[in-house]
């Protein structure tokens, strides 16, 4: 399973209207599951509008930060890179593990300062006895299944 899943903006809008999710800042919460995912603004490259795909971006997903680093110009549903123009789909990369990493970093900082870790804080083993990798895979599988079940 990939580390990130692309979720189109139109899908998030639809789910929000239906009351299936809540988005607070860059955190997506699936209300029925009470699972949260960190969101990073991204685009999926759909088709060429002009020029050639010399850098191989078609069918790829890039964050908006990566586009800036590449020197690409992004506006709405278009990206221009050099002499090439692409049609893109706006959306987000969802990563359940970013929230866990942030919590782990917070716990490590608290441990260095002598504070007690937060209740329910996970170490190398995830709640339920599984490893972090197993929990990561399970959360990604859950988000992927939610996407499959709700994309129409």
N, C-alpha and C positions, 0 to 999 in steps of 0.2 A: 504494500500500500504506500502511496506517495506520502511525503511528509506534510504536504499542503493540498487543499482542495480548492478549486476555483468556484466561486459562487457569483453568478451574474447579478448586477444591481437590480434588474427587473424581477428576478426571483426573490430577492430580499424584500423588495417593495410589496410583492404579492403576499408573501408570508406575513409581513408586518400588518397589512390590511386585514388578513384573515385571523390575526391574533395568535399565530403559531410561534412567533419569535419576539424577542425584545432586543433592540440594539441600544447600547449605552456607551457612547464614545466609540472605542474600537473593539468593544466586546459584544459578541452575538450570543444570546442565550436562547436555546430551544426550550420553550416553556413546558411542554409536556414531559421532557426528559430532565429538565433542570441541569443541562450540560452547557458549558460556556466555551467559546472559541474566540481567540484573538483574531482580529481582522486587519489585513494590510491592503491598502488600495492597490489595484492591479488592473491590467487589461489583457484580454485574449485576442490574438491576431487572427482575424477571420479571413480576409482576402486582400489581394493587391488592388489598389486603385490606379497606381501608375508606377512605372519603373520595374525593377527586378528585385527579387528577394535574395539579395547577395549575402545577407547575414543570417538567413535561415530562420526568420521569425514567424512565418506562417504556422498556425496551429500551436503556437507557444504562448505562454503566459509570462508577463513581465510586470514587476511592481512599478509604480510610478517613480519611485526613487531610482530604480534600475534604468528607466527610460531617460531620466535626467543625466545619469552617469554616462549613458551612451551618446548623449547629445541630441536625442530625439525631441521633437516638438509634439506635444500631445494636446489636442483640443477636442472635447466631446468624444465623438466616435471615430476620430482620425488620429493617426500618428504619421509624422513625416520624419524620415531618417535619411539624410543626404538627398539623393535624387529619387528615393522610393517613398511612395505614399501607401498607407495601409488603412483598411477599415478594421476597427477594433470593437470589442464588446467590453464595456466597463463593468467592473465588479470588484471582488475582493478575494484574497487568499485567506482561507480559514485555517487556523493552527491551534488545536487544543493544547498543545504542549508548551506554547509560549506562556500561557498563564501558569502552568505548573513550574516552568523554569523560573518565572518571576517570583513565585511563592518560595521556591527552594533557595533562590538567591537572598530573599528577605530573611528566611530562616537562618541561613549561613551568617548573615550580617548580625542577626540577633544573637547567635551562638558566640560570635567573636566578642560581642559587647557584654556577654554574660547573661543575657536575657534568656528566659525559657522559651522553647519553640512553641508556636501556636498549637492549640489542640487539633488533633487530626492531621498534623503535619507529616508528610510522607518523606521517608528517607530513600534508600535504594529500593525498598519494596513498596509496591503500591497497595492501597487499601484492598482488602480481600485476599491478600497473600500473593498476588501476582507481582512480577517485576515491572519496573517502569516501562520497559519496551512492550510488554504484554498489554499494559493499560493504555499506552499510546496507540497501539494497533487497534484495541477495542474501541477507543474513542473515535479514531479515524474511520473505522468500519461503521460505527453508529452514525456519524455525520454523512458518510457516503450513502448509507441506506436511507437516511432521512431525505437526502437529495433525490435519490432514485424514486422514493415513494411519493414525493411531493412535486416533482417537475412534471409539468403538463403542457 
